[in-house]
Amino acid sequence: MDEALSWFGQASVVVSVLAVCWTMIWQNLQHIHLQQFFARNFNRRARRLAAVVDPYLSVTFEEYEGGRIKSSDAFEEVKAYLTTASTRDVRHLRAECGGGGSRRDAAADRDRLVLSMAKGEEVADVFKDVKVWWSAAAVPPPQDTVPWSRASRAERRFFRLDFHERHRDLVLNEYLTHVRRQGRDVMAKNRQRRLYTNILKEGYDDGFYRDVWTHVPFDHPKTFDKLAMDPAKKKEIIDDLDMFKKGKDYHKRVGKPWKRGYLLYGPPGTGKSTMVAAMANYLEYDVYDFELTSVNTNTDLRKLLIETKSRSIMVFEDIDCSLDVTGERKSKDEEDNEEKDGDPRRPKKKDTTSKVTLSGLLNFIDGLWSACGEERLIVFTTNHVDKLDPALIRTGRMDKKIEMSYCDFESFEFLARMHLHEDVVEVYRAQCDRVKALLEEVDMAPVDVGEHLTPKSPKELKLENVGPCLERLVTALLEKDKEDARSGPQAQVDGQDLVVVEDDN
């Protein structure tokens, strides 16, 4: 019995020692992640075995890159390249509207379609006797807990390139470079200029990208040769645009982002928006129309900037009405104090969801974020340039300031020849001289002059019948002169004081 107890005691000691040793060993094994160690070695051998069974590699081009912040240029280039390769052998195609690279080709290419392979299709391509395969696929967006936002999300598309492992160097170093270059050429040929506008207040949700721009084809007919403007000023603007378009090396040499700011200011109806259209047609740029009242924060404004493309015009119309960009801004504390100490009958400040600030806008057009892209014009339009903050319109932000003025006689002659007949000024000299005298006294916008000159019947298109059009303009100018006289400064005698009352309008 004693011997059994002695043996049991010794065994207990041995087991205890083994338990302590095992505990120490296990703790050290946990530090080297034993499970991951075995899994990593197993995966290595599994990949080697898979390479023997399937020696093909793949490269994926996703629609969005950079943490889903920016659309992928490589994806668009591959898509353009496949428009030529996929139309030969693919059974199911996607059709998109195409357009010529310039306005001269727009009429001929208006009905042309650009074809690319649809989701689930595969097409083969050959490069230097090496065969590769392209396939198109898409990933559905994640389920959203907000039902109304599902419609605003689109599936994320991608292209996949499959090729044999022994052609790795050729495909990665030569073929992909060839694809991107050819794709850019096809994009330039099939490019259809677009007019964009921001549609969503939030472009990102749960880390998943959502489109922030929507677009329509840009086919505005206004060009510089149809723009009623002083010829010398028009030539100055065209020369400035030419210098900008050819200024890539210059901007790189001086260390400036390849952009330029334009400020268009003047009374309503003087042609600020049509000037933007003429600039876009001359440069063959896309147009981004920023609606700042629908942008929540400065961060959202930067997201919109990131998603704009090069060779474009970014337009902020009526900038003085979109944000508080006047030179008499007050701090939030001052505004709150005015509300507390002011007249209780005074209406409270209108609440707005937009938190875009002047500082955020300045950083957008002239800060670090302004270098996200190149060959872009930033255009502000306003009816009241004197109300804008000097920091917003200083040189470097608004490099070119263009005053859009009321119609003068030279602009009238241009409009008369364009609307009526080339010889109208010479044939109807007396009426035109009367218009000239009135235009020196009356301010009328070119758009109003053009409307009065527009023929109202087919017979007025003939030179011998354009007299009524000129008479309508003369009548409108006389009425405008009388209206200005009635609403202008008036002297009123109040007792012995002379008070001058002016109409703010």
LOBA-197212 format. One record per residue (C-alpha): residue number from 1; x, y, z. Coordinates in steps of 0.2 Angstrom, whole numbers. Layout:
% residues N
{node NUM,{X,Y,Z}}
...
//
This chain:
% residues 505
{node 1,{0,0,0}}
{node 2,{14,12,4}}
{node 3,{23,8,-12}}
{node 4,{7,12,-22}}
{node 5,{5,28,-13}}
{node 6,{24,32,-16}}
{node 7,{22,28,-35}}
{node 8,{6,39,-36}}
{node 9,{15,53,-28}}
{node 10,{29,52,-40}}
{node 11,{17,51,-55}}
{node 12,{8,67,-48}}
{node 13,{24,76,-47}}
{node 14,{29,71,-65}}
{node 15,{12,76,-72}}
{node 16,{13,93,-63}}
{node 17,{30,96,-70}}
{node 18,{24,91,-88}}
{node 19,{9,102,-86}}
{node 20,{20,117,-81}}
{node 21,{31,114,-96}}
{node 22,{17,112,-108}}
{node 23,{9,128,-101}}
{node 24,{25,137,-104}}
{node 25,{27,129,-122}}
{node 26,{9,133,-127}}
{node 27,{11,151,-122}}
{node 28,{26,153,-133}}
{node 29,{17,144,-147}}
{node 30,{3,156,-146}}
{node 31,{15,171,-149}}
{node 32,{21,164,-166}}
{node 33,{2,161,-171}}
{node 34,{4,142,-174}}
{node 35,{-13,141,-183}}
{node 36,{-8,155,-195}}
{node 37,{10,147,-197}}
{node 38,{2,130,-203}}
{node 39,{-11,139,-214}}
{node 40,{2,150,-223}}
{node 41,{13,135,-227}}
{node 42,{-2,125,-233}}
{node 43,{-8,139,-244}}
{node 44,{9,141,-252}}
{node 45,{9,122,-257}}
{node 46,{-9,124,-262}}
{node 47,{-5,138,-274}}
{node 48,{9,128,-282}}
{node 49,{-2,114,-285}}
{node 50,{-15,126,-292}}
{node 51,{-2,133,-304}}
{node 52,{1,116,-311}}
{node 53,{-18,113,-313}}
{node 54,{-22,130,-319}}
{node 55,{-7,140,-326}}
{node 56,{-18,156,-330}}
{node 57,{-16,173,-321}}
{node 58,{-28,187,-321}}
{node 59,{-28,206,-319}}
{node 60,{-44,215,-313}}
{node 61,{-48,233,-318}}
{node 62,{-62,240,-306}}
{node 63,{-73,254,-310}}
{node 64,{-68,264,-295}}
{node 65,{-51,266,-287}}
{node 66,{-42,275,-272}}
{node 67,{-54,268,-259}}
{node 68,{-69,271,-271}}
{node 69,{-65,290,-271}}
{node 70,{-62,292,-289}}
{node 71,{-67,283,-305}}
{node 72,{-53,273,-313}}
{node 73,{-45,280,-329}}
{node 74,{-38,263,-332}}
{node 75,{-56,255,-332}}
{node 76,{-62,268,-345}}
{node 77,{-47,266,-356}}
{node 78,{-49,247,-356}}
{node 79,{-68,249,-359}}
{node 80,{-64,260,-374}}
{node 81,{-51,248,-381}}
{node 82,{-63,234,-380}}
{node 83,{-76,243,-391}}
{node 84,{-66,238,-406}}
{node 85,{-61,221,-400}}
{node 86,{-78,215,-393}}
{node 87,{-89,220,-407}}
{node 88,{-82,206,-418}}
{node 89,{-85,190,-408}}
{node 90,{-97,195,-393}}
{node 91,{-115,190,-394}}
{node 92,{-122,203,-382}}
{node 93,{-117,221,-383}}
{node 94,{-120,237,-373}}
{node 95,{-124,253,-384}}
{node 96,{-120,270,-378}}
{node 97,{-122,287,-387}}
{node 98,{-106,292,-396}}
{node 99,{-100,309,-402}}
{node 100,{-87,316,-413}}
{node 101,{-71,324,-405}}
{node 102,{-76,341,-412}}
{node 103,{-92,351,-416}}
{node 104,{-88,349,-435}}
{node 105,{-91,331,-433}}
{node 106,{-106,332,-421}}
{node 107,{-120,332,-434}}
{node 108,{-113,317,-443}}
{node 109,{-110,307,-428}}
{node 110,{-125,312,-418}}
{node 111,{-134,295,-422}}
{node 112,{-118,284,-420}}
{node 113,{-117,272,-406}}
{node 114,{-102,266,-396}}
{node 115,{-103,247,-393}}
{node 116,{-95,237,-379}}
{node 117,{-98,220,-372}}
{node 118,{-111,217,-359}}
{node 119,{-109,209,-342}}
{node 120,{-105,191,-343}}
{node 121,{-97,191,-360}}
{node 122,{-79,186,-364}}
{node 123,{-68,191,-379}}
{node 124,{-51,185,-385}}
{node 125,{-37,197,-391}}
{node 126,{-20,193,-398}}
{node 127,{-4,203,-395}}
{node 128,{12,198,-403}}
{node 129,{6,180,-406}}
{node 130,{0,179,-388}}
{node 131,{-18,176,-384}}
{node 132,{-27,184,-370}}
{node 133,{-45,184,-364}}
{node 134,{-55,199,-358}}
{node 135,{-72,197,-348}}
{node 136,{-84,209,-341}}
{node 137,{-93,207,-324}}
{node 138,{-101,217,-310}}
{node 139,{-104,216,-292}}
{node 140,{-121,221,-284}}
{node 141,{-121,234,-271}}
{node 142,{-123,229,-253}}
{node 143,{-140,228,-246}}
{node 144,{-145,245,-238}}
{node 145,{-156,248,-223}}
{node 146,{-163,264,-231}}
{node 147,{-175,258,-245}}
{node 148,{-176,274,-254}}
{node 149,{-157,275,-257}}
{node 150,{-156,258,-266}}
{node 151,{-162,265,-282}}
{node 152,{-148,278,-282}}
{node 153,{-134,264,-281}}
{node 154,{-128,255,-296}}
{node 155,{-118,239,-297}}
{node 156,{-99,240,-298}}
{node 157,{-92,234,-314}}
{node 158,{-75,228,-318}}
{node 159,{-65,220,-332}}
{node 160,{-54,205,-330}}
{node 161,{-39,200,-341}}
{node 162,{-34,181,-341}}
{node 163,{-17,175,-348}}
{node 164,{-5,161,-347}}
{node 165,{8,162,-334}}
{node 166,{23,161,-346}}
{node 167,{17,177,-354}}
{node 168,{17,187,-338}}
{node 169,{31,199,-343}}
{node 170,{24,203,-360}}
{node 171,{7,206,-354}}
{node 172,{11,217,-339}}
{node 173,{25,227,-347}}
{node 174,{20,229,-365}}
{node 175,{2,223,-368}}
{node 176,{-7,233,-354}}
{node 177,{3,249,-360}}
{node 178,{-3,246,-377}}
{node 179,{-21,244,-371}}
{node 180,{-21,260,-362}}
{node 181,{-14,270,-376}}
{node 182,{-26,263,-389}}
{node 183,{-40,266,-377}}
{node 184,{-36,284,-375}}
{node 185,{-36,286,-394}}
{node 186,{-53,278,-395}}
{node 187,{-59,289,-381}}
{node 188,{-54,304,-390}}
{node 189,{-62,298,-406}}
{node 190,{-78,293,-398}}
{node 191,{-79,307,-385}}
{node 192,{-96,316,-383}}
{node 193,{-95,332,-373}}
{node 194,{-106,333,-358}}
{node 195,{-115,345,-347}}
{node 196,{-114,339,-329}}
{node 197,{-123,344,-313}}
{node 198,{-121,338,-295}}
{node 199,{-136,328,-290}}
{node 200,{-133,320,-272}}
{node 201,{-129,329,-256}}
{node 202,{-119,314,-250}}
{node 203,{-109,305,-263}}
{node 204,{-103,291,-250}}
{node 205,{-113,280,-239}}
{node 206,{-106,266,-228}}
{node 207,{-90,267,-237}}
{node 208,{-98,262,-254}}
{node 209,{-96,274,-268}}
{node 210,{-112,283,-275}}
{node 211,{-112,294,-291}}
{node 212,{-111,312,-287}}
{node 213,{-114,319,-305}}
{node 214,{-127,316,-318}}
{node 215,{-125,322,-336}}
{node 216,{-133,326,-353}}
{node 217,{-125,328,-370}}
{node 218,{-118,346,-372}}
{node 219,{-123,352,-389}}
{node 220,{-125,371,-386}}
{node 221,{-125,380,-403}}
{node 222,{-117,396,-396}}
{node 223,{-99,400,-403}}
{node 224,{-88,415,-403}}
{node 225,{-93,419,-421}}
{node 226,{-111,420,-415}}
{node 227,{-108,430,-400}}
{node 228,{-113,449,-400}}
{node 229,{-98,457,-392}}
{node 230,{-85,470,-395}}
{node 231,{-73,462,-408}}
{node 232,{-57,468,-399}}
{node 233,{-63,461,-382}}
{node 234,{-68,445,-391}}
{node 235,{-51,443,-399}}
{node 236,{-43,446,-382}}
{node 237,{-53,432,-374}}
{node 238,{-49,420,-388}}
{node 239,{-31,424,-387}}
{node 240,{-31,421,-369}}
{node 241,{-40,404,-371}}
{node 242,{-27,399,-384}}
{node 243,{-13,403,-372}}
{node 244,{-21,393,-358}}
{node 245,{-24,378,-369}}
{node 246,{-6,378,-375}}
{node 247,{1,382,-358}}
{node 248,{5,364,-351}}
{node 249,{24,366,-351}}
{node 250,{23,384,-345}}
{node 251,{12,379,-329}}
{node 252,{24,365,-326}}
{node 253,{39,376,-327}}
{node 254,{33,389,-315}}
{node 255,{25,376,-303}}
{node 256,{7,381,-305}}
{node 257,{-8,370,-307}}
{node 258,{-14,370,-325}}
{node 259,{-30,379,-322}}
{node 260,{-37,397,-325}}
{node 261,{-50,407,-316}}
{node 262,{-63,418,-326}}
{node 263,{-75,431,-318}}
{node 264,{-89,436,-329}}
{node 265,{-99,450,-322}}
{node 266,{-112,462,-328}}
{node 267,{-131,465,-328}}
{node 268,{-144,451,-331}}
{node 269,{-146,446,-349}}
{node 270,{-129,452,-355}}
{node 271,{-123,435,-361}}
{node 272,{-113,427,-346}}
{node 273,{-120,410,-348}}
{node 274,{-118,410,-367}}
{node 275,{-100,416,-365}}
{node 276,{-97,400,-355}}
{node 277,{-105,390,-369}}
{node 278,{-94,398,-382}}
{node 279,{-79,395,-372}}
{node 280,{-83,377,-370}}
{node 281,{-86,375,-389}}
{node 282,{-70,384,-393}}
{node 283,{-60,373,-382}}
{node 284,{-70,357,-384}}
{node 285,{-72,355,-365}}
{node 286,{-85,347,-354}}
{node 287,{-95,358,-343}}
{node 288,{-98,355,-324}}
{node 289,{-112,366,-317}}
{node 290,{-109,367,-298}}
{node 291,{-125,369,-288}}
{node 292,{-118,375,-271}}
{node 293,{-134,376,-262}}
{node 294,{-136,357,-263}}
{node 295,{-118,353,-256}}
{node 296,{-118,350,-238}}
{node 297,{-100,353,-232}}
{node 298,{-83,357,-238}}
{node 299,{-78,339,-238}}
{node 300,{-93,335,-251}}
{node 301,{-86,350,-261}}
{node 302,{-69,341,-262}}
{node 303,{-78,325,-267}}
{node 304,{-86,334,-282}}
{node 305,{-69,341,-287}}
{node 306,{-61,324,-287}}
{node 307,{-74,317,-298}}
{node 308,{-72,331,-311}}
{node 309,{-62,326,-327}}
{node 310,{-48,336,-335}}
{node 311,{-51,347,-350}}
{node 312,{-67,354,-342}}
{node 313,{-75,370,-337}}
{node 314,{-81,371,-319}}
{node 315,{-95,385,-318}}
{node 316,{-102,393,-303}}
{node 317,{-117,404,-309}}
{node 318,{-123,418,-298}}
{node 319,{-109,415,-285}}
{node 320,{-115,429,-274}}
{node 321,{-132,421,-272}}
{node 322,{-125,403,-269}}
{node 323,{-115,407,-253}}
{node 324,{-111,421,-241}}
{node 325,{-96,428,-251}}
{node 326,{-98,446,-248}}
{node 327,{-85,457,-241}}
{node 328,{-95,461,-225}}
{node 329,{-96,444,-218}}
{node 330,{-100,442,-199}}
{node 331,{-94,429,-188}}
{node 332,{-106,416,-181}}
{node 333,{-105,424,-163}}
{node 334,{-109,441,-170}}
{node 335,{-124,434,-179}}
{node 336,{-130,425,-164}}
{node 337,{-128,441,-153}}
{node 338,{-138,451,-166}}
{node 339,{-152,438,-165}}
{node 340,{-152,439,-146}}
{node 341,{-151,458,-144}}
{node 342,{-161,463,-160}}
{node 343,{-179,467,-163}}
{node 344,{-190,451,-158}}
{node 345,{-201,455,-172}}
{node 346,{-186,453,-184}}
{node 347,{-188,437,-194}}
{node 348,{-175,424,-189}}
{node 349,{-160,419,-200}}
{node 350,{-165,407,-213}}
{node 351,{-159,389,-209}}
{node 352,{-149,381,-222}}
{node 353,{-142,363,-223}}
{node 354,{-127,369,-233}}
{node 355,{-111,371,-223}}
{node 356,{-99,376,-237}}
{node 357,{-89,391,-232}}
{node 358,{-79,404,-241}}
{node 359,{-63,396,-234}}
{node 360,{-68,379,-241}}
{node 361,{-72,387,-258}}
{node 362,{-55,396,-259}}
{node 363,{-46,380,-255}}
{node 364,{-56,372,-269}}
{node 365,{-51,384,-282}}
{node 366,{-34,389,-276}}
{node 367,{-28,377,-262}}
{node 368,{-20,360,-262}}
{node 369,{-35,352,-269}}
{node 370,{-35,363,-284}}
{node 371,{-21,352,-292}}
{node 372,{-32,337,-292}}
{node 373,{-33,337,-311}}
{node 374,{-27,348,-325}}
{node 375,{-32,359,-340}}
{node 376,{-48,366,-331}}
{node 377,{-56,383,-331}}
{node 378,{-65,389,-316}}
{node 379,{-79,402,-321}}
{node 380,{-89,413,-309}}
{node 381,{-103,423,-314}}
{node 382,{-112,437,-305}}
{node 383,{-123,452,-307}}
{node 384,{-115,461,-293}}
{node 385,{-96,460,-293}}
{node 386,{-95,474,-280}}
{node 387,{-103,462,-267}}
{node 388,{-90,449,-268}}
{node 389,{-76,447,-256}}
{node 390,{-59,453,-263}}
{node 391,{-51,437,-257}}
{node 392,{-62,427,-269}}
{node 393,{-58,437,-285}}
{node 394,{-40,442,-283}}
{node 395,{-28,437,-296}}
{node 396,{-22,419,-294}}
{node 397,{-40,414,-291}}
{node 398,{-49,424,-304}}
{node 399,{-36,428,-317}}
{node 400,{-46,435,-331}}
{node 401,{-61,447,-327}}
{node 402,{-73,450,-341}}
{node 403,{-86,463,-340}}
{node 404,{-102,459,-350}}
{node 405,{-110,475,-354}}
{node 406,{-126,482,-361}}
{node 407,{-129,482,-380}}
{node 408,{-119,495,-390}}
{node 409,{-121,500,-408}}
{node 410,{-107,488,-414}}
{node 411,{-116,473,-405}}
{node 412,{-133,479,-413}}
{node 413,{-125,478,-430}}
{node 414,{-119,461,-427}}
{node 415,{-136,455,-420}}
{node 416,{-145,463,-435}}
{node 417,{-135,455,-448}}
{node 418,{-136,438,-439}}
{node 419,{-155,439,-436}}
{node 420,{-161,448,-451}}
{node 421,{-149,450,-466}}
{node 422,{-131,453,-470}}
{node 423,{-135,470,-479}}
{node 424,{-149,476,-466}}
{node 425,{-138,490,-459}}
{node 426,{-134,498,-476}}
{node 427,{-152,496,-483}}
{node 428,{-160,503,-468}}
{node 429,{-147,516,-463}}
{node 430,{-160,529,-456}}
{node 431,{-168,516,-444}}
{node 432,{-151,510,-439}}
{node 433,{-145,527,-435}}
{node 434,{-161,530,-424}}
{node 435,{-157,514,-415}}
{node 436,{-139,520,-412}}
{node 437,{-145,536,-405}}
{node 438,{-156,527,-393}}
{node 439,{-143,514,-387}}
{node 440,{-132,529,-382}}
{node 441,{-146,534,-370}}
{node 442,{-154,518,-365}}
{node 443,{-147,502,-357}}
{node 444,{-154,486,-365}}
{node 445,{-146,469,-364}}
{node 446,{-141,460,-380}}
{node 447,{-153,446,-377}}
{node 448,{-167,459,-377}}
{node 449,{-161,467,-392}}
{node 450,{-160,450,-401}}
{node 451,{-177,446,-396}}
{node 452,{-185,462,-403}}
{node 453,{-175,459,-419}}
{node 454,{-181,441,-421}}
{node 455,{-193,439,-436}}
{node 456,{-211,435,-431}}
{node 457,{-216,428,-448}}
{node 458,{-208,420,-463}}
{node 459,{-210,435,-474}}
{node 460,{-199,445,-462}}
{node 461,{-184,434,-466}}
{node 462,{-183,443,-483}}
{node 463,{-172,459,-484}}
{node 464,{-186,470,-491}}
{node 465,{-198,465,-476}}
{node 466,{-186,467,-461}}
{node 467,{-192,485,-457}}
{node 468,{-205,480,-444}}
{node 469,{-192,471,-434}}
{node 470,{-182,487,-433}}
{node 471,{-197,497,-428}}
{node 472,{-201,484,-414}}
{node 473,{-184,487,-407}}
{node 474,{-186,506,-409}}
{node 475,{-202,506,-400}}
{node 476,{-195,495,-386}}
{node 477,{-180,507,-384}}
{node 478,{-192,522,-382}}
{node 479,{-203,513,-370}}
{node 480,{-187,508,-360}}
{node 481,{-182,526,-360}}
{node 482,{-198,532,-353}}
{node 483,{-198,518,-340}}
{node 484,{-181,523,-334}}
{node 485,{-186,541,-333}}
{node 486,{-201,536,-322}}
{node 487,{-191,525,-310}}
{node 488,{-175,535,-310}}
{node 489,{-170,549,-297}}
{node 490,{-184,560,-293}}
{node 491,{-183,576,-283}}
{node 492,{-197,578,-270}}
{node 493,{-200,593,-260}}
{node 494,{-205,589,-242}}
{node 495,{-207,606,-232}}
{node 496,{-191,615,-236}}
{node 497,{-180,599,-238}}
{node 498,{-176,592,-255}}
{node 499,{-175,573,-254}}
{node 500,{-168,562,-268}}
{node 501,{-176,545,-269}}
{node 502,{-168,532,-280}}
{node 503,{-175,515,-285}}
{node 504,{-163,501,-279}}
{node 505,{-167,491,-294}}
//
